[in-house]
Amino acid sequence: MTAITARLADGVASIPAADWDACAGDANPFVGHAFLSALEASGSVGGRTGWQPLPIIIDGADNRPAAVAPAYAKAHSQGEYVFDHAWADAWERAGGDYYPKLQVAAPFSPVPGPRLLLRDPALGPALIGALESVVDGNGLSSGHVTFVAPDQVPMFEAAGWLIRHGTQFHWTNDGYATFDDFLTALASRKRKAIRKERAAAVEGLTIRHLTGAEIAPQHWDAFWTFYQDTGSRKWGRPYLTRAFFTRLSETMGDRVLLILAERDDRPIAGALNLIGGDTLYGRYWGAVEEVPFLHFELCYYQAIDAAIARGLKTVEAGAQGEHKLARGYAPVPTYSAHYIPNASFRRAVADFLTMERDAVAAEAEYLDELTPFRREG
């Protein structure tokens, strides 16, 4: 049997973009070299942020990366959207140090996708073993892989990792040619409510969809103001720096869709999306003027418009938010995987996850009944 050796890099930016993307593919922009290196170059991760880039690489026979994982040494649990604060509290009350921990993720992005980036699919188990070795070899409390693509979950289960279930709300394009086609699938009362919301939201406003070179520095300045307002209210301080958005525009602007609402040529609100292979990913939103229903219009309805126009299959509008149900976004399961070396701590977390999983499943079944689609019979 040929020995497999994994190595650690100082950051994604230290790896040639072509080599990284040969493993990551181009369907999910959040694990691509451009996005992850933009986080590093802009100071959104690294330094004193509590996200220390620590990508793990296995080279192939050609001495180029054949399997990589976007890993980070985490000094806290912020910006992950899979909440383990209670686990950290329990471990530290027992006398341990929960941080730093190993985190494999697309930072600040609750977007399901591949976390084992494999040019050689056979190296999946070896890459999981490398993650375990980093945890064990450095005496870390745990390793966490968040928002794992469903098709990669079985590899973690086979390795004995604990699997955590969650729920998001996604919109699915059922072959719609227009937004009105989508509305015809809804119950009459819901259809009328959405039309009323949309009309109220855009009254007196101009809605603009910008991508690539259409997004000028002044548009990013406006969006940065929106983002800071939302970030300060949700997280205490925004995770991303202003430089990140400039870098994003420079390196992957053709995958950015910025939707702005303007009043008298002045942007008052905006929603930032990234365009994937078959999915539109809604990420950040903000406003400097309160307008009823404008959040729903920019983040949900305009995203549906854009997805239909581009022939995309799905809109993922971020974490949480049962209010998305009435707007045609249905509950879908999400997954994370957790490696906990300490046997007693692992048992406690496993017991918790069993109870939580049952509750998540029951809630998802209930939420599915609340979707606005017409029901036969």
Solvent accessible surface area in square Angstrom, and as a share of the most:
residue,aa,sasa,rsa
1,M,244,1.09
2,T,118,0.69
3,A,92,0.71
4,I,96,0.49
5,T,108,0.63
6,A,42,0.33
7,R,104,0.38
8,L,86,0.43
9,A,13,0.10
10,D,130,0.68
11,G,5,0.05
12,V,1,0.01
13,A,61,0.47
14,S,72,0.47
15,I,7,0.04
16,P,83,0.52
17,A,49,0.38
18,A,76,0.59
19,D,21,0.11
20,W,0,0.00
21,D,55,0.28
22,A,46,0.35
23,C,9,0.06
24,A,12,0.09
25,G,39,0.38
26,D,112,0.58
27,A,63,0.49
28,N,11,0.06
29,P,3,0.02
30,F,2,0.01
31,V,0,0.00
32,G,11,0.11
33,H,22,0.10
34,A,30,0.23
35,F,10,0.04
36,L,0,0.00
37,S,5,0.04
38,A,0,0.00
39,L,0,0.00
40,E,33,0.15
41,A,64,0.50
42,S,14,0.09
43,G,39,0.38
44,S,2,0.01
45,V,3,0.02
46,G,13,0.12
47,G,73,0.70
48,R,245,0.90
49,T,28,0.16
50,G,16,0.15
51,W,5,0.02
52,Q,87,0.39
53,P,10,0.06
54,L,42,0.21
55,P,1,0.01
56,I,0,0.00
57,I,0,0.00
58,I,3,0.02
59,D,53,0.28
60,G,20,0.19
61,A,116,0.90
62,D,72,0.37
63,N,128,0.66
64,R,90,0.33
65,P,5,0.03
66,A,3,0.03
67,A,0,0.00
68,V,0,0.00
69,A,0,0.00
70,P,1,0.00
71,A,1,0.00
72,Y,1,0.00
73,A,27,0.21
74,K,0,0.00
75,A,61,0.47
76,H,39,0.17
77,S,6,0.04
78,Q,92,0.41
79,G,7,0.07
80,E,9,0.04
81,Y,45,0.17
82,V,24,0.14
83,F,103,0.43
84,D,4,0.02
85,H,93,0.42
86,A,76,0.59
87,W,14,0.05
88,A,8,0.06
89,D,75,0.39
90,A,40,0.31
91,W,48,0.17
92,E,83,0.37
93,R,178,0.65
94,A,86,0.67
95,G,70,0.67
96,G,21,0.20
97,D,116,0.60
98,Y,0,0.00
99,Y,56,0.21
100,P,69,0.43
101,K,0,0.00
102,L,1,0.01
103,Q,0,0.00
104,V,1,0.00
105,A,6,0.04
106,A,3,0.03
107,P,1,0.00
108,F,3,0.01
109,S,5,0.03
110,P,3,0.02
111,V,5,0.03
112,P,22,0.14
113,G,5,0.05
114,P,38,0.24
115,R,2,0.01
116,L,2,0.01
117,L,2,0.01
118,L,34,0.17
119,R,82,0.30
120,D,57,0.29
121,P,100,0.63
122,A,83,0.64
123,L,19,0.09
124,G,0,0.00
125,P,86,0.54
126,A,29,0.23
127,L,0,0.00
128,I,2,0.01
129,G,29,0.28
130,A,11,0.08
131,L,0,0.00
132,E,38,0.17
133,S,70,0.45
134,V,15,0.09
135,V,0,0.00
136,D,78,0.40
137,G,67,0.64
138,N,97,0.50
139,G,69,0.66
140,L,29,0.14
141,S,8,0.05
142,S,1,0.00
143,G,0,0.00
144,H,4,0.02
145,V,0,0.00
146,T,4,0.02
147,F,12,0.05
148,V,2,0.01
149,A,15,0.11
150,P,83,0.53
151,D,118,0.61
152,Q,16,0.07
153,V,14,0.08
154,P,75,0.47
155,M,50,0.22
156,F,0,0.00
157,E,95,0.43
158,A,95,0.73
159,A,47,0.37
160,G,36,0.34
161,W,10,0.03
162,L,20,0.10
163,I,12,0.06
164,R,27,0.10
165,H,57,0.26
166,G,23,0.22
167,T,32,0.18
168,Q,3,0.01
169,F,7,0.03
170,H,18,0.08
171,W,1,0.00
172,T,88,0.51
173,N,28,0.14
174,D,112,0.58
175,G,74,0.71
176,Y,30,0.11
177,A,77,0.60
178,T,70,0.41
179,F,20,0.08
180,D,79,0.41
181,D,55,0.28
182,F,0,0.00
183,L,3,0.01
184,T,72,0.42
185,A,25,0.19
186,L,0,0.00
187,A,36,0.28
188,S,53,0.34
189,R,173,0.63
190,K,48,0.21
191,R,53,0.19
192,K,136,0.58
193,A,49,0.38
194,I,4,0.02
195,R,112,0.41
196,K,154,0.65
197,E,19,0.09
198,R,42,0.15
199,A,63,0.49
200,A,43,0.33
201,A,0,0.00
202,V,47,0.27
203,E,134,0.60
204,G,60,0.58
205,L,22,0.11
206,T,77,0.45
207,I,42,0.21
208,R,90,0.33
209,H,66,0.29
210,L,9,0.04
211,T,39,0.23
212,G,19,0.18
213,A,110,0.85
214,E,98,0.44
215,I,10,0.05
216,A,24,0.19
217,P,99,0.62
218,Q,116,0.51
219,H,18,0.08
220,W,6,0.02
221,D,74,0.39
222,A,19,0.15
223,F,0,0.00
224,W,48,0.17
225,T,66,0.38
226,F,3,0.01
227,Y,1,0.00
228,Q,76,0.34
229,D,54,0.28
230,T,10,0.06
231,G,0,0.00
232,S,59,0.38
233,R,159,0.58
234,K,141,0.60
235,W,64,0.23
236,G,60,0.57
237,R,130,0.48
238,P,29,0.18
239,Y,31,0.12
240,L,5,0.02
241,T,46,0.27
242,R,59,0.22
243,A,55,0.42
244,F,1,0.01
245,F,0,0.00
246,T,55,0.32
247,R,93,0.34
248,L,2,0.01
249,S,26,0.17
250,E,127,0.57
251,T,66,0.38
252,M,10,0.05
253,G,7,0.07
254,D,111,0.58
255,R,55,0.20
256,V,0,0.00
257,L,1,0.00
258,L,0,0.00
259,I,0,0.00
260,L,0,0.00
261,A,0,0.00
262,E,12,0.05
263,R,73,0.27
264,D,133,0.69
265,D,131,0.68
266,R,127,0.46
267,P,30,0.19
268,I,0,0.00
269,A,0,0.00
270,G,0,0.00
271,A,3,0.02
272,L,4,0.02
273,N,2,0.01
274,L,2,0.01
275,I,26,0.13
276,G,6,0.06
277,G,52,0.50
278,D,66,0.34
279,T,8,0.05
280,L,0,0.00
281,Y,14,0.05
282,G,12,0.12
283,R,31,0.11
284,Y,20,0.07
285,W,48,0.17
286,G,0,0.00
287,A,20,0.16
288,V,72,0.42
289,E,51,0.23
290,E,168,0.75
291,V,25,0.15
292,P,95,0.60
293,F,82,0.34
294,L,2,0.01
295,H,55,0.25
296,F,38,0.16
297,E,1,0.00
298,L,0,0.00
299,C,17,0.10
300,Y,5,0.02
301,Y,1,0.00
302,Q,18,0.08
303,A,0,0.00
304,I,0,0.00
305,D,40,0.21
306,A,2,0.02
307,A,0,0.00
308,I,21,0.11
309,A,86,0.67
310,R,96,0.35
311,G,58,0.56
312,L,13,0.06
313,K,127,0.54
314,T,27,0.16
315,V,0,0.00
316,E,20,0.09
317,A,17,0.13
318,G,10,0.09
319,A,28,0.22
320,Q,106,0.47
321,G,17,0.16
322,E,93,0.42
323,H,77,0.34
324,K,5,0.02
325,L,9,0.04
326,A,36,0.28
327,R,27,0.10
328,G,1,0.01
329,Y,0,0.00
330,A,29,0.23
331,P,20,0.13
332,V,44,0.25
333,P,81,0.51
334,T,9,0.05
335,Y,42,0.16
336,S,3,0.02
337,A,1,0.01
338,H,2,0.01
339,Y,38,0.14
340,I,4,0.02
341,P,60,0.38
342,N,61,0.32
343,A,62,0.48
344,S,65,0.42
345,F,17,0.07
346,R,81,0.29
347,R,149,0.55
348,A,59,0.46
349,V,5,0.03
350,A,30,0.23
351,D,92,0.48
352,F,77,0.32
353,L,3,0.02
354,T,72,0.42
355,M,132,0.59
356,E,38,0.17
357,R,77,0.28
358,D,95,0.49
359,A,62,0.48
360,V,29,0.17
361,A,63,0.49
362,A,63,0.49
363,E,78,0.35
364,A,30,0.23
365,E,126,0.57
366,Y,135,0.51
367,L,3,0.02
368,D,68,0.35
369,E,111,0.50
370,L,78,0.39
371,T,15,0.09
372,P,3,0.02
373,F,60,0.25
374,R,130,0.48
375,R,129,0.47
376,E,157,0.70
377,G,126,1.21
